[in-house]
């Protein structure tokens, strides 16, 4: 398995570089006229001109102002959020992504292992309990993203297939649940456990769907259809990182390639599931890679129409293998964050909603991104593990009262929304108390006392 220490300078010599035959002024004019942007246009806007190595402050502000106007034209001034809970099932994973500190080596979870670790695996019953507790607090959505535990199978039929393989651990990354201290159950059992009480279940990344079909010839549409029947309501477009294979070969060589990621997303859409889309940026990639990633997302939306939102995820570097090995010394700058959100707004002309993340950016910078083209401000979360384990420092929870204070500070209306944005409820900033009302058991009571 490739480690960050194995990378040399040659590994970061990319074919795709941030150069273009376009000019910044022409790209900005195209965006102002509402014309569909090309990759070269996006590169010029992301760099504020490829002729200079640094971001030009005045040009940057012109891009941000244009994106903010486009946001107002497309979705108005209201800032939205969702009352949600993160319930990540397991940290056991042996994929070896170099940007991740969420996972623990799956071998450490085996009954006979004496390797100490800080990870966890939840049974379906424990997942159900976590969701029921969240429902009592008023959540509407449960988001679940997990490591690729070798004992996971789609269902019992899939498990029987995996157990027919010789040396299944090597050939199909499968070990039976009795090898582990805790049995995670099957993906179907976890979906059924979390889909309770009318909650919206947002789960199963393309990478997890790949894990749920390994060793078979089943289509992604059939995998997601089985999960939909078990209670899955929508699928997150995470595990995307950067959708350019020369970058993926560096930061996540054990993961699916771009074409496989797209195929999984198309399968989820074909199964009737709404989707989200993401980009995790600010590590080894450059502006050309970011622009090409945006094109993959836009093309996917042209074909499916299933993507509700785009979620930029600024790389949190502090406790990741890439940083610890000295491959990167920081994440994206605030200028890069602002330009990424703004250019996404201008480039993704077929996706209405763009998210700003207080988990990644903090409250102050997250609010600034709402003036750069973003319109959604994440969710209450209640529990956040992935960013925290990578060194994130902005907390794990925001209350509705926190949202009122933050969004009120920038003078914008606030609304609670459903995962698919089909339901919204204006939050009146009248002194509170403030709590969610869209959730199946929500009655306006604050999420936490």
Residue, then its C-alpha position, 0 to 999 in steps of 0.5 A: x500500500x502506498x504511503x505519503x512517505x513513498x511520494x517523491x517530487x515526480x509524483x506531483x509532476x502533473x500533466x494538467x497544469x493551470x494554463x489556458x488560451x483564454x484571458x481573465x477579462x474574457x472569462x469574466x465577461x462570459x460569466x457576466x453575460x450568463x454564457x456557459x463557461x469552459x474549463x479554460x474560463x474556470x481556470x482563469x477565474x480561479x487564478x484571477x489570471x494565469x499570467x500571474x502566480x498570485x491571486x489579484x485582490x481586485x480581480x478576486x473581488x470582481x469574481x466574488x461580486x458577480x457570483x454573489x449576484x448570480x446566487x441572488x438571481x438563482x435562489x434569492x437571499x435566504x440562507x438555508x440549513x438542515x437539522x441533521x445528525x451524523x451517524x458514521x457506522x465504522x472507522x474500520x478501513x484499509x483503503x489507505x487514502x493519504x488525506x484521511x485521518x478518520x479511518x483505522x486499519x481494519x485489522x486492528x478491529x479483529x478479535x485477535x488483534x492487540x493493536x490499540x486504536x481509537x476507532x469504533x464500529x456500531x451495530x445496526x441496533x446502536x445506529x438505530x438508537x442514535x437516530x431515534x435519539x436525534x429524532x427526539x431532539x428534532x432532526x430531519x436528516x441522518x447522514x451516514x458515511x463509513x469506512x469500508x469494513x471488510x465484513x460489510x456486505x450488501x445483504x446476506x445473499x452478497x455475503x454468501x457470494x463473497x464467502x465462495x471466493x478463495x482467499x476472499x480477504x485478498x481477492x474481494x476485501x472480505x473477512x467474515x464478521x466473526x473475525x471482529x469484535x463487533x459485527x457491523x451487520x450488512x449495508x441493508x441492515x444498517x439502512x433499515x436500522x437508520x430509516x426510522x420514524x420518518x427521518x430522511x436517510x442520506x447515505x452510501x457514497x459511491x465508494x461504499x456502493x462499490x464495496x457493496x457490489x464487490x465480487x459481483x457483476x451487479x449494476x450500481x442501479x441495482x445496488x442503490x435500488x436494493x438500498x432504497x428499498x431498505x430505507x435509503x432516501x438520497x445518496x451523497x456524492x462524496x468520495x469524489x475528492x478531485x475527479x481527475x485520475x492523476x490526482x486520485x493516483x496520488x492521494x487515494x490510489x486504493x479508491x475507485x477512479x473517476x469513471x467508476x465514481x461517475x458510474x456509481x452516481x449515475x446508478x444512484x440517479x437511475x434508482x430514483x435517488x436524489x444526489x449531492x456533489x462534492x469536491x475536496x480541494x486544497x491538497x496536491x491538486x491545482x486550479x486546472x484539476x479543480x476546473x476539470x472536476x467542476x466539468x465532471x459534476x456539470x456533465x453528470x447533472x446534464x445527464x441526470x438532473x438529480x444533483x440538489x447541491x454542490x458542497x466544496x470541502x476545503x482540505x483540513x490538513x493538520x493530522x493527515x498523512x499528507x501533512x505528516x509526511x511533509x507532502x503538503x504544508x497547509x490547506x487552501x487559503x481563504x482566497x482560494x476558498x472564496x474563489x472556489x465557491x464563486x467559480x462553482x456558482x458561475x460554472x455550475x449553471x445547472x445546480x441551484x444550491x452551493x454550500x458553505x461549511x462552518x465545520x471546514x471554515x469556521x463561523x466567520x469565514x463560512x459566513x463570508x462564503x455566503x457572500x461569494x455565491x453560496x446559499x446553504x450553511x450546512x446543518x446542525x450535525x450533532x456529531x462530527x467525526x471526519x473533520x475532527x479527526x483530521x484536525x478540524x477546530x470548529x466544533x461538532x454542533x450548531x444550534x438553531x439559535x447559533x444560526x439565527x445569531x450568525x445569519x442575522x449578523x450578515x442581514x440575510x433571511x434564514x430558513x430550515x430546509x429538508x435534504x432535497x430543498x423541497x420543504x423550507x420553513x422561514x425562521x423568524x428572528x424574534x427572540x426565540x427560543x429557537x428549534x427545528x420544526x420540519x423534523x418528524x418529531x420537531x416542535x420548535x424545542x431547541x435541539x439541545x438544552 
